[in-house]
Amino acid sequence: MSHQIIKDLHNRYTARQYDASKRISTEDLEVIKEAIRLSASSINSQPWKFVLVESEEGKNRLHDTFANKHQFNQHHAKEASHTLLLAYDPEFIKEKFSKRVDVEVSSGHLPADMRDNFMGAYAFAEMNTDENGYNGSWTKAQVYLALGNIMHTLARLNIASTPMEGVDPDLIGEKFSAELDGHICEVALAMGYPNTDEDWNHGLPKARLALEDIITTV
């Protein structure tokens, strides 16, 4: 299939080795940041925080978070051009949603007289909130919507990526506590340009199930 979207998805793969000498351009970073901002979420809740690690100091901090486990991903911390920490809010309360609704109104997307009605959408969060106020299972799901969006954006820019659930949320929470502000990071995305001579996963064909095995049209 010749469609550009399909070409992008065929070209996208999980990089295993990055060329540490190559950096994502400022222009491409601006596109990536705006794509992050425009990511979809249930009821436009945006219950997340993203930390873009690009400085040597930040990379060293990230490298140190692999001290206890998942060392197979540790080298990406310093070799990738950038790493994005995707974090969710474990207690997304109604007052926080109210701020999002205010933006709905100020942007012109929602008429002011509809504000109170739209606040009723918070029921989706309430349905996923336990007796202790925890709704992290629901807010974490929103983070993965953003992750998919960013990965496709990177593919369009011909930038390689490595999604990593193999991270240590406890140490990330400790080393990046100021930036995360109570949010929890359980997935990160390394980004950059592959070292094609060392990356065994580069250039291999896709291995996916057949359409008829996964899609039923009714």
Rosetta blueprint (number, residue, H / E / L):
1 M L
2 S L
3 H L
4 Q H
5 I H
6 I H
7 K H
8 D H
9 L H
10 H H
11 N H
12 R L
13 Y L
14 T E
15 A L
16 R L
17 Q L
18 Y E
19 D L
20 A L
21 S L
22 K L
23 R L
24 I L
25 S L
26 T H
27 E H
28 D H
29 L H
30 E H
31 V H
32 I H
33 K H
34 E H
35 A H
36 I H
37 R H
38 L L
39 S L
40 A L
41 S L
42 S H
43 I H
44 N H
45 S L
46 Q L
47 P L
48 W E
49 K E
50 F E
51 V E
52 L E
53 V E
54 E L
55 S L
56 E H
57 E H
58 G H
59 K H
60 N H
61 R H
62 L H
63 H H
64 D H
65 T L
66 F L
67 A L
68 N L
69 K L
70 H L
71 Q H
72 F H
73 N H
74 Q H
75 H H
76 H H
77 A H
78 K H
79 E H
80 A L
81 S L
82 H E
83 T E
84 L E
85 L E
86 L E
87 A E
88 Y E
89 D L
90 P L
91 E L
92 F L
93 I L
94 K H
95 E H
96 K H
97 F H
98 S H
99 K H
100 R H
101 V H
102 D H
103 V H
104 E H
105 V H
106 S H
107 S L
108 G L
109 H L
110 L L
111 P L
112 A H
113 D H
114 M H
115 R H
116 D H
117 N H
118 F H
119 M H
120 G H
121 A H
122 Y H
123 A H
124 F H
125 A H
126 E H
127 M L
128 N L
129 T L
130 D L
131 E L
132 N L
133 G L
134 Y L
135 N L
136 G H
137 S H
138 W H
139 T H
140 K H
141 A H
142 Q H
143 V H
144 Y H
145 L H
146 A H
147 L H
148 G H
149 N H
150 I H
151 M H
152 H H
153 T H
154 L H
155 A H
156 R H
157 L L
158 N L
159 I L
160 A E
161 S E
162 T E
163 P E
164 M E
165 E L
166 G L
167 V L
168 D L
169 P H
170 D H
171 L H
172 I H
173 G H
174 E H
175 K H
176 F L
177 S H
178 A H
179 E H
180 L H
181 D L
182 G L
183 H L
184 I E
185 C E
186 E E
187 V E
188 A E
189 L E
190 A E
191 M E
192 G E
193 Y L
194 P E
195 N L
196 T L
197 D L
198 E L
199 D L
200 W L
201 N L
202 H L
203 G L
204 L L
205 P L
206 K L
207 A L
208 R L
209 L L
210 A L
211 L H
212 E H
213 D H
214 I H
215 I L
216 T L
217 T L
218 V L
